[in-house]
């Protein structure tokens, strides 16, 4: 006698798919960092780095005399302080400078916030922690470092690290909101509410 299931074919298929998924986690890898079972999303460092790189280079004028630019950003994550950092190549150009462009490196650390209307995880109140310029010393270096720090902070203020689509935050009839933000060593985890 042959065993026959009394479950309809669609339910048997669904049951097999769910049981098979438990044995092979690969299908869930397609869901990126969303874990609706634990109500959280984790953005990896690589994902965040790719998103940041798309928004650079950036530049801004300062006092109608200087043009400050940032390029080649690198993301850093500080789990202990729950902060993200961006280190970038900084350039300051002005006809008053000899040579007319000075380059260096700036590191800016920042808390994080969620902007609900834009569905974006953003830098919040970035602060220049380190700024080094090449080929400039003395009072000129101090002034240029102050200008570079102020403009770098302004350029990075509210910079999005990750923007979510409405579809990503919707499962069935439930639309999730972003809650607590936790910086980890290799990514940023957000609670889904």
N, C-alpha and C positions, 0 to 999 in steps of 0.2 A: 504494500500500500504506500502510495506516495503522499508525503506531508504537504499540506497546502495551507498557506497563510490566509487567515480571515481578514487581514487588513487590506484595504484598497491599495491598488498599485501605487498611487501617488504617496500614500503614507509610508509604505514599505520603502520606496525610493528615498524619501526624506530621512527615515530612520537609519537606513544604510549610510546615507551621506553623513549624518551626524556622528554615527558610530565610527565610520571610517575616518572622519576628521580628527577624532580623538587620538587615533593611532598614528595619523600622519598630519602634523601641524602645518604643512606647506600651504593648503588652501587659505588658511588664516593670514599667512604672510602677505597676501594681496591686500589686506585691509590696512596696510602701512602701520602706523603707530596707534591706531584706535583699538581700544579694548573695552567694548561695551559691557562685558561681564564685570569688570572692576571699575567701570565708569571713569576711565582716564584715557588720555592720549599722550604719547611720548614722541616728541620730535627729536630725531637723532642730530648729532653735531653735523654730520654730512649734509643732511637735509637743510638745516638752518644755514650752514655755510653757503650752500648753493643759492638759497633765497637772498642772502645778504649780497653776494657777489653780483647779482643781477642789478642791484641799485647803485652800483659804483661804476665809474668815478663820479664824485660830487664836488661842487665848488661853490664858493660864496665870496662876495666882495666885502671888504671891511674898511670903513672910513673913506671910501672912494679912492683909496690909495693902494690897498693890498688886495690880492686875490689869493684866497686860501683854498687848496684842493686836497681831497683825500682819495686814495686809490689802493687797490690790492688789499682789501680788508681780510683779516683773519679773526675768527671767532674763538674766544676763550670762555670757559665755563668754570665758575667758582662755586662748588656745591656748599662749602662751609659758610660762605657769606650770602648765598642765594642770589648771586649776581652774574650777569654776563659781561663780557669785555670784548671790545673790538680794537685790534691793533691794525693800524693802516700807515701807508706811506703818506707823509704830509708834504705839501709844497706850498711855499709862500712866494708870490711873485709881486714885484713892484718896480716901477721905473726908478725909484729912489735907492734900490739895492744894487750893490756891485759884488758878485754878478747879480743879474736881474731876478734870478730864481734861487731860493734856498730850499733844500730838501732835508727831511728827517723822518722820524718815526714818532707816532703818537699812540698811546694806549688810553682808551676811555672805558671805564667800568660803569655799569648801570643796573638799577633795579628794573623789574619788569612789571608791566601792567597789561590788562586786557581791555581793548577798545571794542565794546559790544556793537555799536552801530556799524563799524567797519569790519567786525569779526577778525580783528588783528591782534596778535601778541606783539607789544611794542616796548622799545627801550623807554625807561622812565627816569628822568633827572640824571642824565649821564654826566660823569665827572672825569675830567682829564687827570689821569694818575701819573703819567710819565710822558715827557716830550723831549726828544733829543734832536738837535739840529746839527747839520754837518757844515763845517767851515766858518762858523760864526762864534765869536767869543765876547765876553764882557757885557756891557750894558745893552749893546745891540742884540745879543743873544737873549737876554732877559726880556726885552721888549717884544721880540719876535715870538718867544715862547709864550708870553701872555696872550698875544694876538692869536697864535695858533691854537692855544688851549680853548679860548673863548669861542672861536669859530668852529672848532671840531665838536665841542659840546652842542652848539646850535645845529650843526649839520646832522648830528646823530640823535637829537632830541625827537622822540616819538617815531623813530625809524622802525618800521615793521620787521620783525624777525620771521614771523609766520602768519599768513593770512588764510583763513578757512573759508571754504565755500559753504553756502547754505545746504547744499546736498551732503557735504561731509558731516555736518552736525545734525542731520535728520535721519532717523531710523524709523521706518513705518510712519506712525503719526506723531512720534515724539521728536521734538527739536531740542537739542541740548544747548546749554549755555556753558561758558568756561568759568571755572571756579578758581581754587587755589593754584598757584604757579610755583613749581619746585624745580630749581636748577640742580641737575645731577652732573656727575663727572662726564658722561658721554651724551647728554641730551637735556631736554627740558620737558618735564611732565606737567600736564594740566589736568585738573579734575573736571569731569563732565557732569553737570548738574541737570 
